[in-house]
Amino acid sequence: MDCNQVFVSKVKRLIVVFTLLIAFLSIKIDTFAQVDSAVVPIDSVVAGSAEAVSGEHGAAKHGEEKFEPTKVIMEHIADSHMWHLWGHTSLPLPVILYTANGLEVFSSGHFHHGEHDYNGKYNNYRLEEDHIKVVGADGKIDEEASKSVLDFSITKNVAAMFVAIFVILVIFISVAASYRKRVGKAPKGLQSFVEPIIVFVRDDIAKPNIGHKYAKFMPYLLTTFFFILFNNLFGLIPIFPGGANVTGNIALTFVMALGTLIIVNINGNKYYWKHIFKPDVPFWLYPIMIPVELIGIISKPFALMVRLFANITAGHIIVLSLISLIFIFETLAIAPVSVAFVLFMDVLELLVAFLQAFIFTLLTALFIGMAVEEHH
């Protein structure tokens, strides 16, 4: 064997890997370094002007701000009325407000990245820390009036959720059409990718935990699994149309857990309710057992809500914290270590994306199985 040829081949592979690392770092740093334009404080512009006038700082320090990792990380994992694309460019999203005088709809672009107020049909509005506030005649925020305004805006998380739903619909409508055209034939294309996952949900999640009644709940279990999976995967993409922390939003996980709560208790049979209100224990334990069982009805979906929210949010915080090290130490010398850990965490997050979809679906099937299980 020609050792020189082997050596050259390995060097080429190392060069390719190193190039990919540099490209990944540049994308991550560019995405992370651009603070969301919707929350840029106006005071920074005023402070910069004051420095220019006073001349106390040199040109090299002009306009520099102290890096605050906590603030930047929270901005990136929080929801927003704008969707950051690149640099200082953001995609404005629809603002839908229900006021005492009626419905008001306008674009978040009217706020000009939070630097200007918007004079609406019924009120004057201001974007403060990504929350829309009502501004009074004196130019100050009217907190009482702001509380009466209900915000139904299409935020970044909502828009990202719609993107995931659109992708899911495209994939499954295409797969369904392929099944109709290829009856009795081996799966092909997207079929060969989706079918093993569907079979996995059916054979390893639904059947063992629900039993012979599993088919009734398969549509809900499949929807839950793929919805969580796709939103988790999109959340790992640092650039548009990814980057939104959809499954790391506790409002969304609350709604999903509420859906599981409703389905479990609607389909609960008489033995399920008997176990709650008339458990097989001595009657003098009823004052203890009945409250415990009633709390269990709420605590099980509550655990689903918190588990998904905490795991996804924690993963994003860790990745952003590792990237923050470059800006905290203000040197690229820490970059190789930071990028190495970020790559490791991203691979781990890819596993977590599948794992959390699996766990949520598995526990949902388990709770449904406990509710519909026949007494023997």
N, C-alpha and C positions, 0 to 999 in steps of 0.2 A: 504494500500500500504506500502511496506517495504521501509522506508525512507533511510535506510542504503544502500540498493541496488541502489536506485536512486542516492545517493551521490557518490557511487563507480563508477557508470556509467558515471556521469558527470566528475569525476576526470580522468577517462580513456580518455574521449573525449579531455579534456584539455591537457593531455600528448601527444596525437596524434597530436593536433594542434601545440603544442610547438615544437614537433619533426620536423614537416613539416616546421615550421618557421626557425629552425636552419639549416635544409638541404638546404632550399632556400637561406639563408644568405651565407652559405658556397660556394654554386655554384656561386652566384653573386659576392662575394668578390674575389674568385679565378679567375673568368673571368675578373673582373675589375682591379685587382692588377697586372696582367700580362700585361705589356706594350707591344704593338705589336712589335715583334722582327724585323720587317722590318724597323722600324724607330729608333732603338736604336743607339744613337750617339756613334761614335768611341771615342770621347773625354772622355766619362765616363770611359772607360778602362784605358786610359792614366792617368786620374786624380786619379783613384784608385791605380795605380802603384806608382804614385808620393807620395800618402799618406803613402803607405807601406814603401817606402824608407825613407821619412822624419821622420816618426814616431811621427808626431805631434798629431795624433789622436789615441785614444785607440782602442782596438780590437772591442769593441762594436759599435763604430761609423764608423768602416772601411767599405767603399763601400756604405754608406748611401747617398741618394740624397734627396734634398728638394722636397716634393710632390707639383706638379704644376697641380691643377685640370683642368684649362683651356686647357693645353696642352694634358693631358690624355683624356679628354672628346672629344676634337676635333679629336684625333687619333682614337677613337673608333667609331665615327659617320662618319669619312671620308672613302673614298675608299682606297684599298690597293692592292699591287701586290702579297700578301700572305694572306692566310686564317688561322687565329689563331685557333688551335685545343685545346690544353691544355698546361699548364706550358710554357716551352720555345719551344714547338713543333708547327710548322706551316706547312701548306700544300702549297708547291710552285705551282704557276700558270703560264701558258704559257705567254711569252712576245713576242709580234708580233710588229715589228717596220718596218716602210717603210722609207728607207733612199734614198738619191740621187743616191746611187749605186745599190739599189735593196732592196728586202724584206729580213728581218732577223728574225729568230724565234729561241728562246731558253727558258730555264726554269729560273724563277726568283730565283730558288735555287742556281744558280751560284753566286748570290750576297752575299751568306752566311750571311743572315740577315742584309744586308747593310754594312757589314764590309769589303768587298773586291770588287774591280772592276772586270768587266768581259771583256775579250778581245774577241770581236766578229769578225765576218767575215770581216766587213767593218770598224768598229770603236771600240774604247774602251769605255765601258759604266760604269756609276756609279749610284747607287740608292740613291738619296738625297731627304729626306723628302717625300719619296714615289713617287718621280718623276724621270724618267730615263733621265740622262744627258750624253752628250758626253764629254769624257775626252781627252784633247789635249796631245801632246808629252811631255809637261812640267809637266804633272800630275795634271793640274788644269782644271776646267770645262770650256769648250768652249761653251759659251752661244749662239753664232751665229750658230754654227753647231747643237746645241741642238734644236734650233727653226725650223730647216729644217727637223727634224726627227718627223714623225707622229706615234703616239702610238695607236695601235689597240689591245692592250693586253687584255687577259681574266682576268679582275681584280676580286676582291672579290664580288663586286656588280653584275657583269655580270654572274659570276659562280652561285651566289645565285639566280639570275633571271632564269637561266637555270634549277636549281633545282625546283623552283616553277612551271615553265612551264612543267617539267617532271611529277610532282605530279598531276597537273591539267589534263594533257593528260591521265595519268593512271586512274584517277577517272572517267573522262567523257567517255573514251573508254569503261571502264567497265560498266558504267551506260547505255551507248548506247546498248551494247551487251545484258544487262539484259532486256531492253525494247523490243528488237527484239525477245528474248526468251519468254517473259511474256506478250505477246500482250493481252490487255483487262483485265489483272489481277492487283491486288493491288500492289503498290510499295513495294519492299523488300530490306533490306540491305542499300547500298549506295543510292539507288533510293529514299528511304524514307527520306534521309537527304538532297539530292540535289533538289528533285522535289519541295518542298515548296519554296526554294529560287528562283528557276527558275520561278515559278508561281508568286512569289512576284515581281520579276523584270518585268514580263509581265503585270500583272494586276495593280500594284501600281506605276510603273515608266513609262513603254512604252505606254500603252494604254491611260492613262489620258493626257499625254503630247504630244504625236505624233498623236494620232487618228487612223483612220482605216488603215493607211499606216505603222503601227507599226511593222508588221511582217518582213518587208524588213530590218529593223535596229536591230532586236533582236540579231542576231549573234554578232554584234559589241558591243551592250550593255552588253550582257552576258559575252563576253570575257573581256571587260573592268572591269566589276564588280568583277569577280572571280580572275582576274590577280592582281588587287589592293588588294583584300581581302587576298589572299594567301601570297602575299609578305609582307603585314602588319603583318599577324600572324607569319610568319617565323622570322620577325624582332624582335618579342617579346621573342623569344627563345634565352637565353643567351649563349648557347653552339652550336657547329656544329651539323646540317647544318644551324642553325639560326645565329642571331647576326649581319647580314648584314643590312645596312641602305639603302635598295633598293628604296623604295618609298620616302625616305628622300633625294634622289639624284635629284637635279633640272634638270639634263640632261635627266633623264628618264621621269619626269613629263612634261618636255618641249616636248618630242617626243609624249607623249600621248595627250597633249593639241593640238599639231600640227595635229595629226590624227583626232581629233574632228573638228578642223578648216577646214580641207580639206573635210571631209564628209558633214559638214553643208553647205559649199558654193557650193560644186558640186551638191548637191540635192536641192539647193534653187530654187524655182519657180520664175515666172516673177513678182509675187506680192511681193516677198521678195526683189528682186533687184529694183523694182519700189519704194518700201518704202525707199531704201537707196539713189537712185539717183534722184528720183522725189517724195519726200514726200508730203503728203497732208497738206501743209502749204503755206502761201503767198510766191510768187516767190522771194521777196526781202529777205526772210530768208534762201534761198538756200545756199548762201555762208557760213552760220553758220551750218545749219543742215546737209549738205552733208559731210563736214569734221568730224562732230560729229558721224554720222552713220558709216563712214569708220573707224574711231578710234574704234567704238564699235565692229566691226568685229574682231579686234585684241585683244581688252581688255577683251572680254568674255572668250576666251580660256586662255588668260594670267592669269585671275583670277583663273581658274581651276588649272593651273600649280603651282602658288604660294600657293594656299590654301592647296593642298595636301602636297607639299614640307614642308611648314612651320609647319603644324600641326604634321606631323610624326616626323620631326627633333626636334621640341620643346619637344615632349613627351620623346624622348630618352635623351635629354639634362637634363630634370628635373630628370629622374630616376638616371642618372649617377651623377648628382649633389648631390642628396640625399645620394647616396652611398659614395660620396667623403667626406662627413662630418666625417665618421669614420676615414679616413686617415688624414684629416685636423686637427682634435682634437687629433689624435693619441691615442685613447682610445676606448675600446669596450663598455664603459658605454653609449655612444651615440647610440650604435648599435640597441637596442630595438626600440628607437624612429625612427631611420633611416629606419629600416626594416619595421616598421608599415606603414610609409609613402610610401615606395617603393611598398609594397603590394597593398596599396590603389591606387597608380598611375598605377601599372600593370593592375589592374582590370579596371581602367578608360581607359587605353590604349587599352584593349581588346574591350571595347565599341567603342573607337575611330577607331579601325581597321575596324569594320563593318560600322561605321558612315561615314567615309571618302570614303569608296567604294560606299556607298549609295549616298552620296552627289555628287561625281564626275559623277556617272551614271545618277543620276536624272537631273543634270544641262545639261549634254550632251543630254539627251532626250528632255529637254526643248528647247535647242538651235536648235535641229533638227526639233522639232515641229513648232517653229517659222519660220523656213525656208521652210517647206513643207505645211504650213497651207494654205488652200484655201480661197480666198476672197469671202465674202458673201455680 
